[in-house]
């Protein structure tokens, strides 16, 4: 029913891939997917949580996958990244502190991981001759109003500008930006499901008009893989995904359960943006995605697929409150089924 972003896809057979934050929701799904689809030379799980790495190794039957490597480390530690990136040709940077309220109350920690961590990834990638790097971004990076969004916007800018540091024949950096992931930690969907399982008498709603973009974990992985194939340097890839009011999500999950309006949390928006009007001047679209091209001219020519892209209209913006792909209850439940 929904676009799964399965094509185009890169040929990663024989590749050496490292995923930062690989024990998170996205990282685990990405690792499972590429193990199923490709015969890799190496697949490095880089994260700071030894327990999650141990659990992941057991879940994936690591002994059956000699290409798997588990590397303890933190993106705050540039020296550790330099060691981990040796012999790697593709990096997916998924490590981040992502909880909006926690970032508001712990700004230094968020900056160290999301901003300085991105800088460390850039330096380690360039010094090790990594061929391509994709950084995962968020809708909260477009017109940010909270610290988390601001740090991710800074991270996006660092990755795009890194193409100038790497030179014409060096590492290529691009960014993927999308909205709420249905099954990820911190999403409102698992939160609502937990309350329903525990017999809650109501579901808390921040604001009846609040909307969010929605994408499944597997769609997010597929979109990153297809963007790896398209990337040239400096692009921000944005999928065309549905949006829906959070109150309608609650109704879809528990039609008979009443709601209680509890107010917007610190740093939250009523509607999220993926592309702002300012971004639109440099934005083109394909059938399944938008591509924000770098505002500063880079040296390389774009591949042929970019010749098929269409310029968006002046004043265009892509927000969850003005759905390009609206989502009703039936569509949301279908998306949930696809996520299992």
N, C-alpha and C positions, 0 to 999 in steps of 0.2 A: 504493500500500500504506500509506503514511503520510500524515498530515495535512500539506498544503502551505500551509495558512493563506491561501488565496487570497481568501476572502470573510469579512467585508466588506472592501472596498478603497476608499480615498478617490478622489475625482475631483481629480487634480492638474493637469489641463489648465490652462495659463495661470499656473501657480504659479512662484514663484522660490524655489529650494531651494539650501541650502548644506550640504555634508557636510564636517565636520572629520575629519582622518585619512582622507581619501577615496582615497589611494593604497594603503591597506592592503587586506587580503583582502575584508573586508566592504564597504568603501567602493567598491572597483572593481566588485563584483557589484551593489551598489545602483545605482551610476551607470548601468551597462549596462541594468539592468532598467527603470529609469524612462525612459531614453531610448527603449527599445523600446515601452513601454506608453502613454506620455503625450506630449503636445505642450506642453512647458514654455516659460515665458518666459525663465527663466535656470536653469542648473544649475552651481553653483560648486564646483569641486574645490579644497578648502583643505587644504594639507599643507606640510610643511617640506622635502620631498625633491624637488629640482628634476629629478633624473634620472628618478625614477618618474613625475613629472608629464609629462615629455617622452615617455617610453615609453607612458604611458596615452593621451596625445593622438594618438600615431601609431597605436596599436592601435584606438582608437575612430574613427579618421578624423575628427579634430576639425573639419576644413574642411567636412564634411558635416553638422555639428551646430552651427549658429550660436548656439544657446542655451548652449553650453558655455563656461565661463570657468575659467581655471587661476590660482589665487591662492596664491602662496608666503607662508607664515606659520606661526607657532607659537602654539598655544593659551596658551602662557605669556605672550604679548605681548598685553595687553588692547587697546592702541591699534591694533594691526594687526587684531584681531578687530572692533573698532568700525568700521574702514574696510570690512572685508569684508562685514559684516552689513547695510550700507545697502541698503534696498529689498528685503530678503529677508523672506519670510513664513513659511518653514519651515526649521528647522535640525535636522539629524541629527548628534549629537555622538558620533563614533566614535573620536576620537583618544585614545590612552592608551599608557602603557608597560605591557606585559602579561606579560612573562616573569617567572615567580615567583622563580627563583634570582637573576636580575639585580636584581630589586627588593629582595631581602634584602640584597644587597651594595652597592646604590646607593640607599639610602632617600631621600636628599634629592632626587635626580632624579625618583624616582617620585612623591613628594609634590608637587613643583613642577608636573609635568605633569597628574597625575590629580586632585589636589585643587584647587590654585590655578588650574589650567586650567579646571576646571569652574566655579569662581567667576568667572573672566574671561568664560566663555561666557554665564553668567547676566547679568552686568552689560551686556555688549555686546548681548544679545538685548533686554533691557528698554529700554535707551537708544535702540535703533533701532526699537522697536515691532514686533519679530518676533511673529508670531501664535502659533506653537507650536514647542516644542522637545522632542525625544525624546533622552534620553541612553542609550547602550548600557552595560549593566552585565554582570555575570558571576555564575555560581553561587558563586564564591569570596567574594562580598560578603555571603553569608548565613553568620552565625557565623564570621567570618574568623579564621584562625590565622596568616596571613602578611601581609606589608606590602602586597602588591598587593591582596589582598582588603579590607584595612582602608581603603586609599585609595579603592577603588571603593565601599565602603559609605559613606564620607564624601561621595563624589561624589553618590551616590544621595540622601543626606540633604540635600545642598545644592540639588539640583534640586527636590525635593519642597517644601522650605521656601521656595524662590524664588517660589512662587505667592503667598505673603504679601507679598513685596516688590513684585510686579508689580501687585497690586491687582485689584479685581473686573473691570476691563475691559482688563487688560494681558495680557502674554505668559502662555501656558499651558505648564507644564513637566510631563513625565511620564518614566517610565523603562521600558525593556525589559530583562529579565534572563533569560539562558538559559545552557546549558552548552557543552561542547566542540563546536567547529565542525569538521566532518570535514576540509575542505580547507584550513584556515587555517594560516598559519605558526605554528609552536610546538605544533601538535597532535601527539599521538603517532602518528597514522596516517601522515602524510607521513614521519615519522622512521622508522617501521618499514618503509615502502615503499622508502625510500632504502637502508636496510641490506640489504633483500632484493635490490634491484637490484645492489648492490655485492658480492653473494656472501657475506654474513655467515654464519657457522657457527652462530650462535644469536641470539635476540632478547632484549634485556635487559628484565626485568620488575621493577618497583619492589617490588610485593607481590602475591602470588597472589590476594588477596581484594579488591584495589583495584577500585572501580567508578567509572564516569563517565557523565554524560548525553551524548547525541549528537544533533546537529542538522546538517543540510546548510547550506551557505552560502546557497543559494536559499531554503530554508525560513526562515532567519534574516531575509533581506531581506523575504520575504512577510509574516512576522510583524510586523516593524517597520511595514510599510505598512498592515497591517490595524489595528495599534494606533494609528496616526495617526488613523484614522477613528473609533476608539472613545474616544480620550482626552478627558478633561474637564479634569482638573488633579490632579496629585499621585499618580496611580496608578503601581504597579509591575506591569507585565504579564509573566506567566510562562507559557510554552507548555507543553502536555502533550507531552513528548518521551520517547523510550525511553532506558533506561540498560543498561549491560552491563559485565561485568568486563573489565578491560584485558587479562588473560591470554587471555580468549576472543576479543578483538579480534585478538591476535597469532595465535591458532590459526586464525581465519577467513582471515587474510591469508597465512599460511604454515603449513598443517597439519602438514607434516613437519619443520619447523625446531624444534630444541629451545630451551628457555628457560633463562635464568640470572637468578636473583633478585639484584638489585643494591642493594636498599634504597630507602626513600623519600627523596627529595631535600629539602633544607631548605625548610620552609614548605608542604609538601604534606599533604593530607588523604587518609585511606583512602577515605572516601566524601564526595561533595560534596552540598551542600544548595542548594535553590532557594527553599524556604519553611521557616522555623523554626516551632516550636510557638508562640513569642511572636508571630510574624507572623500565625499562623492566626486570632487573635482578630479581625483586620481583613480576612480573606481571603474572597473569594467565588469561585465558579467558573462558567464557561460550558463548553460541550461541548469546546472545543479549548484552553482556557486557564484559568489562575487569575489573579485580579486582587487585589493587595494594596492596599487603600484607605488613604488617609492617616489616621494616628491622630489628628491634629489636625483638627478640623472646619474645612472651607473653606466659602466663601460660596455656591458654585454648586450647582445641582441636577444630578443625574446623568441622562444621556440614557436613553431608554426601554429600551435593551438591558440596562442594569444592573438593571432590574426583573425580568428573566428569570434573573439570576444567583442561584445557590444558595450559602448560607453553608456553609463547610466544617465538619466535625465538630470539637468541642473536642479539643485535643491533637494535631490533625493536623500532620504535617510531610511535606515533599516532599524526599526524599533519594535519591541514586543507589543506595544499598544496599537500599532498599525500593521496588523498581520498580513504578510505576503502569502503565507500558508496558514490559514486559520485551522484550529483544532477543536473538534467537538468531542462529546463524551465517547462516542463510538470510536473515533479516531484515536483518542488518548488511550483507551483500553487496548486497541490494536497495537499501539506503540509499546504499551506495557507488556503485551504478550510477546512481541518481538524481542524484548529485552531479557526474556527468561532463557 
